[in-house]
């Protein structure tokens, strides 16, 4: 069965600092991988996705993520965090089509001035 | 396009009451999903549908029912509400042939007292 682990429940960074959120997945074949962001009181919005090709994918709001098959990881990065990035971030893995997508438990990001 | 819409935004129920959470999408997506989100638990799939007239159970279907009579609408029915159903409910949709990138509604916050 597929699974996703986000080891950090809560992360605090200073505005302007770099950010890396960790995600490890378990899946038997090449997975579809996603990062979503959820602002307080809102639904989830897709930041970026990977399913083939270049292992470094660019997303919206200046985020990027790198797929590393050997480490079963799909970490999310941003070089300089803005206060508006404070939110909860979810990594997810799926098989494409209508197949189930499994979400991680989320990492809550706090940004301090 | 409105995307995925959900009503109501908030609701308080008494134990044993019933209600229907409404979900509609205007993107002509075939696939639709219901999730519940509990603190620290990520998103759990309740039910999903691959098209009008076709539904199937997800991870946590007990206490819920769904129907899909049209492509646009996917209501979730709670029968005999219990405190364990206190949660935030999200509806999502995705399109055939895609990577299963899901588009989420804004959520319904339900409290059962």
Interface residues (C-beta under 8 A of the other chain):
Chain A: X9 X32 X34 X36 X41 X42 X43 X44 X45 X46 X49 X51 X90 X94 X95 X96 X97 X98 X99 X100 X101 X103 X104 X105 X106
Chain B: X4 X30 X31 X35 X40 X41 X42 X43 X45 X48 X50 X58 X90 X92 X94 X96 X97 X98 X99 X100 X101 X102 X103 X104 X105 X106 X107
